[in-house]
Amino acid sequence: MDVLSDVLLAVRLTGAVYFDVDARSPFVLESPPTDVIAAKIATEAEHLIAFHVLTHGSCWVETVDEPEPAQMLRAGEMVIVSSGEAHLLASAPGLCGQPDLSRYYRPLTEALPFVIDINGDSNAERCRIVCGYFACDRRPFNPLLESLPRMVHAPVSSRSWGWMTRLLDAAIEASDGHNAGQEAMLAKLSELMFVEALRSHIDELPADTRNWAAGIRDPDVGSALRLIHGRFSEPWTLEQLAHEVAMSRSSFADRFTTYVGVPPMTYLARWRLQLAARLLQSGSLSVAQAANAVGYQSESAFNRAFKRDVGEAPGAWRRNGAAVVGAAHG
């Protein structure tokens, strides 16, 4: 069981490349908070994550509302703003910009990405940035989102950079001729780049990091996470999980909680609810069927747990999800 892949599938990660920016200094681009533009570009998304991949040159990236030290982004690197907060891309740190909200919409007669040319000093180094967004679920439970820092700055491995840039160039060039399928190609490519950046981020976490992402690579916690994700419907107990990873009950519970932030059985319960929420939203299963599919023997116990953690009854979640999907495709 690949835990990271399982989570990305369960929280419905989908990507879109929106902008292909070609700029020469001086320049500054401000990306607005994603909650301001979400309704315009991804109506079904609970949360939007902004990303930027630098394919040529260098620039600086920094947050706006709660500034942190600016970080330099170089060719072959990607930055993910998981919080969705406003941020700047600029030729130098400390510059100010203003977001152009008119650029954020789902085009009906144009193909993504939108091309932006910023002509500064003709003698300055060219900077090319590919920008977009990932939509994902925040509720009921997204352990990855909870473990990511506000801004993830990660290199794309040299092994992957070659094929990524070739595919990226080919897809963006195809957009000029409105070739069939090029937008879907860019969307899938952006998701691949996101996974690549996450892998680099997890690999480079300091040894003393204690969060869900670091837990994946820990031998004991990682083994437990693989068991929970791979066999989520089984009637696990704390003792059984501890036995499977060859640890004492108390040592296992302490180590898992230290990394993941919640006890093992709480994590299992929340993950089951995440899976059930997706099943209910699809509209193909009843509440009782969804409860049984994720390991609940009692529908009433499932109803209580769902309402407690999600904030609404599973039947209401199912109806609201079907209405959102119907409106998006109507």
Beta strands, then each sheet from edge to edge (+ up, - down):
strand 1: 14-24
strand 2: 28-31
strand 3: 47-56
strand 4: 58-63
strand 5: 71-74
strand 6: 77-81
strand 7: 87-90
strand 8: 114-118
strand 9: 126-136
strand 10: 151-155
sheet 1: 8+ 1+ 9- 3+ 6- 10+
sheet 2: 2+ 7- 4+ 5-
end
